[in-house]
Amino acid sequence: MRINTFAVRVFAVVCGGAGLVAGFALGGGDAHAGTECNAANGSSVQHISGTSGCGARAGAGSSASATDASSSGTAVAVADGGGHARAHNLQPGSTALAGANSGGNAYSVTTGPGAMSIAQARRGSNSVAVGGWGGQAVATERGVSCSGGFAAAADSGSGKACLRSGSISLRN
């Protein structure tokens, strides 16, 4: 069965955006509970606090930020060549990874426990990956992948998007 690919893309972007908004609104936790790393213009920062860790590295003209708000997870962001990378882990046992170069923008968020999200953006593209409860989301210029419980991913460079929630799986 052929699905209207534009509708799938719009649906994936809307769901991903909703996941980001919900994650930021609901997953803040205590101010002392997590770790935060910010880097810009050739700097690198790493923080480890108990079982929480983050790392951010940015080349010249780039910025990277990584936040673990769960007190028991990992967030890593790397940017170079004018790229911007953001990784936010909101749940325990989860990992958010974001990488961007050549003017790309990568956003990686985990909103559920046991999740993994990877976003890689290149050549001015935008990549978004949201990993929910036990989900794995990957968004790169080579394509996207959504598996596990809940996951949403989209990449403007490849024009690909996917959404998975339980037994529902949509992709273009």
C-alpha positions as CSV (number, residue, x, y, z in Angstrom):
1,M,0.0,0.0,0.0
2,R,1.4,3.4,-1.0
3,I,1.0,6.2,1.5
4,N,1.0,9.9,0.6
5,T,4.7,10.8,1.5
6,F,4.0,14.4,2.2
7,A,1.4,13.6,4.8
8,V,3.8,11.1,6.5
9,R,6.5,13.8,6.6
10,V,4.1,16.4,8.1
11,F,2.8,13.8,10.6
12,A,6.3,12.9,11.7
13,V,7.4,16.5,12.1
14,V,4.2,17.3,14.1
15,C,4.7,14.3,16.3
16,G,8.4,15.0,16.8
17,G,7.6,18.6,17.7
18,A,5.0,17.5,20.1
19,G,7.4,15.1,21.7
20,L,10.0,17.9,22.1
21,V,7.5,20.3,23.6
22,A,6.2,17.6,26.0
23,G,9.7,16.6,26.9
24,F,10.8,20.1,27.7
25,A,7.6,20.9,29.6
26,L,7.4,17.7,31.6
27,G,10.9,16.5,31.9
28,G,12.7,19.3,33.7
29,G,13.3,17.6,37.0
30,D,15.2,19.2,39.8
31,A,17.7,21.9,39.0
32,H,20.5,19.9,40.7
33,A,19.4,16.5,39.3
34,G,21.3,16.5,36.0
35,T,24.3,17.7,34.1
36,E,24.6,20.4,31.5
37,C,27.4,21.0,28.9
38,N,27.6,24.0,26.5
39,A,30.4,24.6,24.0
40,A,31.0,27.2,21.3
41,N,33.8,28.3,19.0
42,G,36.4,25.7,19.5
43,S,35.7,24.7,23.1
44,S,34.9,21.3,24.7
45,V,33.1,20.6,28.0
46,Q,32.4,17.3,29.8
47,H,30.6,16.8,33.1
48,I,29.9,13.6,35.1
49,S,27.9,13.5,38.2
50,G,27.2,10.1,39.7
51,T,25.5,8.1,36.8
52,S,24.7,11.3,34.8
53,G,27.0,12.5,32.1
54,C,27.2,15.0,29.3
55,G,29.7,16.2,26.7
56,A,29.7,19.1,24.2
57,R,32.3,20.0,21.7
58,A,32.2,22.8,19.1
59,G,34.5,23.8,16.4
60,A,35.0,27.4,15.1
61,G,31.8,29.1,14.4
62,S,29.7,26.2,15.8
63,S,27.8,25.6,19.0
64,A,26.8,22.4,20.9
65,S,24.8,21.8,24.0
66,A,24.0,18.6,25.9
67,T,21.8,18.1,28.9
68,D,21.0,15.1,31.0
69,A,18.0,16.0,33.2
70,S,17.5,12.4,34.4
71,S,20.4,12.0,36.8
72,S,21.1,8.6,35.2
73,G,21.7,9.0,31.5
74,T,23.9,10.5,28.8
75,A,23.8,13.4,26.4
76,V,26.5,14.2,23.9
77,A,26.6,17.0,21.2
78,V,29.3,17.7,18.7
79,A,29.3,20.5,16.1
80,D,31.8,21.8,13.5
81,G,31.9,23.9,10.4
82,G,29.2,26.3,11.4
83,G,26.9,23.5,12.7
84,H,24.6,23.5,15.7
85,A,24.0,20.4,17.8
86,R,21.6,19.9,20.7
87,A,21.2,16.7,22.7
88,H,18.7,16.5,25.6
89,N,18.2,13.3,27.7
90,L,15.1,13.5,29.9
91,Q,14.8,10.0,31.3
92,P,17.0,7.5,33.2
93,G,18.9,4.9,31.3
94,S,18.6,6.8,28.0
95,T,21.1,8.4,25.6
96,A,20.8,11.4,23.3
97,L,23.4,12.0,20.7
98,A,23.6,15.0,18.2
99,G,26.2,15.8,15.6
100,A,26.2,18.7,13.1
101,N,28.7,20.1,10.5
102,S,28.7,22.3,7.4
103,G,25.9,24.5,8.7
104,G,23.6,21.7,9.8
105,N,21.3,21.7,12.7
106,A,20.8,18.5,14.8
107,Y,18.3,18.0,17.6
108,S,18.2,14.8,19.6
109,V,15.8,14.2,22.5
110,T,14.9,11.2,24.7
111,T,11.5,11.4,26.4
112,G,11.2,7.9,27.8
113,P,13.3,5.5,29.8
114,G,15.6,3.1,28.0
115,A,15.5,5.3,24.8
116,M,18.2,6.2,22.4
117,S,18.1,9.1,19.8
118,I,20.7,10.0,17.3
119,A,20.6,13.0,15.0
120,Q,23.3,13.9,12.5
121,A,22.9,16.9,10.2
122,R,25.2,18.0,7.3
123,R,25.3,20.6,4.6
124,G,22.7,23.0,6.0
125,S,20.1,20.2,6.7
126,N,18.0,19.8,9.8
127,S,17.8,16.5,11.6
128,V,15.5,15.7,14.5
129,A,15.3,12.4,16.5
130,V,13.0,11.7,19.4
131,G,13.3,8.5,21.4
132,G,10.4,7.7,23.7
133,W,9.7,4.8,26.0
134,G,12.1,2.0,24.9
135,G,12.4,3.6,21.4
136,Q,15.4,4.1,19.1
137,A,15.3,7.0,16.7
138,V,18.0,7.8,14.1
139,A,18.0,10.7,11.7
140,T,20.9,11.2,9.2
141,E,21.4,12.3,5.6
142,R,21.5,8.6,4.7
143,G,17.9,8.1,6.0
144,V,16.0,7.6,9.2
145,S,15.1,4.7,11.5
146,C,12.4,4.3,14.1
147,S,12.2,1.2,16.3
148,G,11.1,0.0,19.7
149,G,8.3,1.5,21.8
150,F,8.0,5.1,20.6
151,A,10.3,6.9,18.1
152,A,10.1,9.7,15.6
153,A,12.8,11.0,13.3
154,A,13.1,13.4,10.3
155,D,15.9,14.7,8.1
156,S,15.5,17.5,5.7
157,G,18.6,16.6,3.7
158,S,17.3,13.1,2.8
159,G,13.7,14.1,2.9
160,K,12.9,11.1,5.0
161,A,10.8,10.8,8.1
162,C,9.4,8.0,10.3
163,L,7.2,7.5,13.3
164,R,6.7,4.4,15.5
165,S,4.4,4.0,18.4
166,G,3.8,0.4,19.5
167,S,2.4,-1.5,16.5
168,I,2.0,1.6,14.4
169,S,4.9,2.3,12.1
170,L,4.9,5.0,9.4
171,R,7.7,6.0,7.1
172,N,8.3,7.4,3.7
